[in-house]
Amino acid sequence: MKFSLQFLTRKQETGEESAERTWYTIRKCRLLAVSRTYDGSRHVRGVDFIVIMLEGKNCYLRILTEEDAAVFTEMVVRNKEYWTVFEPRHDASYYTVGMQREKIRESLYQMRDRREYNFGIFDSETSRIVGQISLYSIKRLPFSSGFVGYSIDHASAGRGIGTEALALITAFAFETAGLHRVEAYVSPRNTASIRVLEKADYLREGLHRKLLYINGVWEDHFMYAQLEDDY
């Protein structure tokens, strides 16, 4: 680890402050899902989920909720050109609050089943959102693995935020989610992201040829991973 963490002493499920500082907190929330029946009437059902916050030195991670949709969309829009250099382009609907709210809602359902954890990255001093990082495609035994993906706001690039966020979510993956292996794909052209992975002690394991179709071209990607045994 590149920085110190104060590890969990007691889970916070009530929202009350613990007598001892923890490196993450848990708060119970409720997601309301609205559907319509065959006769057109509205049916509202509640789904319990948790909001997890991982605390670092210069940033903290917090599970994104529907209330974050507007500010998150603003970040997605202002980084449209910056992020699509290494990611597939999206149609116009992707850059709307409605679409991002739906994506956040879906990630909360995935989290309920322990298949995905979707965090916003927030500046510790200002609490301004500066990126997004997810632990996703989680598989249980016999794999016990997941993928990590992240995007940093262009205005906050080069500050070490990505490295710190990756270290936080990796600790969470091994110590709390109970995974054995965390993997990441990265374009060989994306030298900044490669530095983030290597600073966070991820090892390059190989090259997947023409793995992803991005902006009209099949792109090679390196496979990086970190094992619980090496953590």
C-alpha positions as CSV (number, residue, x, y, z in Angstrom):
1,M,0.0,0.0,0.0
2,K,1.1,3.5,-0.8
3,F,-0.7,5.1,2.1
4,S,-2.1,4.0,5.5
5,L,-5.6,2.8,6.1
6,Q,-7.4,2.6,9.4
7,F,-9.2,-0.8,9.2
8,L,-12.7,-1.7,10.2
9,T,-13.3,-2.1,13.9
10,R,-17.1,-2.3,13.7
11,K,-19.6,-2.0,10.9
12,Q,-21.8,1.1,11.0
13,E,-25.2,0.1,9.9
14,T,-27.2,2.8,11.8
15,G,-25.5,5.9,10.4
16,E,-24.2,6.8,13.9
17,E,-20.6,7.8,14.4
18,S,-18.4,5.0,15.7
19,A,-16.3,5.5,18.8
20,E,-13.3,4.6,16.7
21,R,-12.6,6.0,13.2
22,T,-13.0,3.4,10.5
23,W,-11.7,3.3,6.9
24,Y,-15.2,2.6,5.6
25,T,-18.7,3.3,6.7
26,I,-22.0,1.6,5.8
27,R,-25.4,3.2,5.8
28,K,-28.7,1.4,5.0
29,C,-30.9,3.0,2.3
30,R,-33.9,2.1,0.3
31,L,-34.3,2.1,-3.5
32,L,-37.8,2.6,-4.8
33,A,-38.6,0.8,-8.0
34,V,-41.8,2.0,-9.9
35,S,-43.5,-0.3,-12.4
36,R,-46.8,-0.4,-14.1
37,T,-49.3,-3.4,-14.1
38,Y,-51.3,-4.5,-17.1
39,D,-54.1,-2.2,-16.2
40,G,-51.8,0.9,-16.1
41,S,-51.7,1.3,-12.3
42,R,-48.4,2.1,-10.6
43,H,-46.7,-0.3,-8.3
44,V,-43.9,0.8,-6.0
45,R,-41.6,-1.6,-4.3
46,G,-38.7,-0.9,-2.0
47,V,-35.4,-2.6,-2.2
48,D,-32.9,-2.3,0.7
49,F,-29.3,-1.5,-0.3
50,I,-26.3,-0.1,1.5
51,V,-24.2,3.0,0.8
52,I,-20.5,2.3,1.4
53,M,-17.8,5.0,1.8
54,L,-14.1,4.2,1.6
55,E,-11.9,6.9,3.1
56,G,-8.5,7.7,1.7
57,K,-6.1,10.7,2.2
58,N,-6.8,12.8,-0.8
59,C,-10.1,11.3,-1.9
60,Y,-12.9,9.1,-0.7
61,L,-15.1,6.6,-2.6
62,R,-18.9,6.5,-2.0
63,I,-21.5,4.3,-3.7
64,L,-23.4,6.3,-6.3
65,T,-27.1,6.7,-5.7
66,E,-29.9,8.2,-7.8
67,E,-29.4,11.5,-6.0
68,D,-26.0,11.7,-7.7
69,A,-27.4,11.4,-11.2
70,A,-27.3,15.1,-12.1
71,V,-23.8,15.9,-10.9
72,F,-22.5,12.7,-12.3
73,T,-24.0,13.4,-15.7
74,E,-22.3,16.9,-15.7
75,M,-19.0,15.1,-15.2
76,V,-19.7,12.6,-17.9
77,V,-20.6,15.4,-20.4
78,R,-17.6,17.6,-19.7
79,N,-15.3,14.6,-20.1
80,K,-17.0,13.3,-23.3
81,E,-14.0,13.8,-25.6
82,Y,-11.4,13.0,-23.0
83,W,-12.8,9.6,-22.0
84,T,-13.8,8.4,-25.5
85,V,-10.2,8.3,-26.6
86,F,-10.0,4.8,-24.9
87,E,-13.7,4.0,-24.6
88,P,-16.5,3.3,-27.1
89,R,-18.5,6.4,-28.1
90,H,-22.1,6.6,-27.0
91,D,-25.2,8.0,-28.5
92,A,-26.7,11.3,-27.3
93,S,-29.1,9.6,-24.8
94,Y,-26.1,8.3,-22.8
95,Y,-25.3,11.9,-21.8
96,T,-28.6,12.6,-20.1
97,V,-29.6,12.6,-16.5
98,G,-32.3,10.0,-17.1
99,M,-29.9,7.5,-18.7
100,Q,-27.3,8.0,-16.0
101,R,-30.0,7.6,-13.3
102,E,-31.0,4.3,-14.8
103,K,-27.5,3.1,-14.9
104,I,-26.9,4.0,-11.3
105,R,-30.2,2.3,-10.3
106,E,-29.1,-0.9,-12.2
107,S,-25.8,-0.9,-10.4
108,L,-27.6,-0.7,-7.0
109,Y,-29.5,-3.8,-8.0
110,Q,-26.3,-5.5,-9.0
111,M,-24.8,-4.5,-5.6
112,R,-27.7,-6.1,-3.8
113,D,-26.6,-9.4,-5.3
114,R,-22.9,-8.7,-4.6
115,R,-22.1,-8.6,-8.3
116,E,-21.0,-5.0,-8.6
117,Y,-19.9,-2.0,-6.5
118,N,-20.1,1.3,-8.3
119,F,-18.4,4.2,-6.5
120,G,-18.0,7.9,-7.2
121,I,-14.6,9.3,-6.4
122,F,-14.8,12.5,-4.4
123,D,-12.1,15.1,-3.4
124,S,-11.6,14.9,0.3
125,E,-11.3,18.6,0.8
126,T,-14.2,19.8,-1.4
127,S,-16.4,16.7,-1.6
128,R,-16.6,17.4,-5.4
129,I,-17.0,14.4,-7.6
130,V,-13.7,13.9,-9.6
131,G,-14.2,10.4,-11.1
132,Q,-15.8,7.0,-11.0
133,I,-14.5,3.5,-10.2
134,S,-16.3,0.2,-10.2
135,L,-15.7,-3.4,-9.1
136,Y,-17.8,-5.3,-11.5
137,S,-18.5,-8.7,-13.2
138,I,-17.9,-10.3,-9.9
139,K,-17.8,-14.1,-10.0
140,R,-17.9,-16.3,-6.9
141,L,-16.2,-19.6,-6.5
142,P,-14.6,-21.3,-8.2
143,F,-13.3,-18.0,-9.6
144,S,-13.8,-15.5,-6.8
145,S,-12.7,-12.7,-9.1
146,G,-13.9,-9.3,-10.4
147,F,-12.8,-6.5,-12.8
148,V,-12.0,-3.0,-11.9
149,G,-12.6,0.0,-14.2
150,Y,-12.1,3.7,-13.5
151,S,-12.3,7.2,-15.1
152,I,-10.9,10.4,-13.7
153,D,-12.1,13.9,-14.5
154,H,-9.6,15.6,-16.8
155,A,-9.3,18.5,-14.4
156,S,-8.1,16.2,-11.6
157,A,-5.8,14.0,-13.7
158,G,-2.2,13.8,-12.6
159,R,-2.9,14.3,-8.9
160,G,-2.6,10.6,-7.8
161,I,-6.4,10.4,-7.3
162,G,-6.6,7.4,-9.6
163,T,-3.9,5.5,-7.8
164,E,-5.4,6.2,-4.4
165,A,-8.9,5.2,-5.5
166,L,-7.6,2.0,-7.1
167,A,-5.8,1.1,-3.8
168,L,-9.0,1.7,-1.8
169,I,-11.2,-0.4,-4.0
170,T,-8.6,-3.2,-4.2
171,A,-8.5,-3.3,-0.4
172,F,-12.3,-3.4,-0.3
173,A,-12.3,-6.3,-2.9
174,F,-10.0,-8.5,-0.8
175,E,-10.9,-7.5,2.7
176,T,-14.6,-7.0,2.4
177,A,-16.0,-8.4,-0.8
178,G,-13.9,-11.6,-0.2
179,L,-12.4,-11.8,-3.7
180,H,-9.2,-13.7,-4.6
181,R,-8.3,-11.9,-7.8
182,V,-9.0,-8.4,-9.3
183,E,-8.4,-7.9,-13.0
184,A,-8.2,-4.8,-15.3
185,Y,-8.0,-4.3,-19.0
186,V,-6.0,-1.3,-20.3
187,S,-5.1,-0.1,-23.8
188,P,-1.3,-0.2,-24.5
189,R,-1.8,3.4,-25.7
190,N,-3.2,4.5,-22.3
191,T,0.1,5.1,-20.5
192,A,-1.5,7.1,-17.7
193,S,-3.8,4.3,-16.8
194,I,-0.9,1.8,-17.0
195,R,1.0,3.9,-14.5
196,V,-2.0,3.9,-12.2
197,L,-2.2,0.1,-12.2
198,E,1.5,-0.4,-11.7
199,K,1.7,2.1,-8.9
200,A,-1.1,0.2,-7.2
201,D,0.9,-3.0,-7.5
202,Y,-1.0,-4.6,-10.3
203,L,1.0,-6.9,-12.5
204,R,0.8,-7.2,-16.3
205,E,-0.1,-10.8,-17.2
206,G,-0.4,-10.7,-21.0
207,L,-2.0,-9.1,-24.0
208,H,-5.4,-9.8,-25.4
209,R,-5.3,-9.1,-29.2
210,K,-8.1,-7.1,-30.7
211,L,-10.2,-7.5,-27.6
212,L,-12.5,-4.5,-27.8
213,Y,-14.1,-2.6,-30.7
214,I,-13.5,1.1,-29.9
215,N,-14.4,3.9,-32.2
216,G,-14.2,1.8,-35.4
217,V,-11.0,-0.1,-34.5
218,W,-10.4,-3.5,-32.8
219,E,-8.0,-2.6,-30.0
220,D,-5.5,-4.8,-28.2
221,H,-5.6,-4.6,-24.4
222,F,-3.2,-5.6,-21.7
223,M,-4.5,-7.8,-18.8
224,Y,-3.4,-6.6,-15.4
225,A,-4.3,-8.3,-12.1
226,Q,-3.6,-8.4,-8.4
227,L,-4.0,-11.5,-6.3
228,E,-5.1,-11.7,-2.7
229,D,-1.9,-13.6,-2.0
230,D,0.2,-10.7,-3.2
231,Y,-1.9,-8.0,-1.4
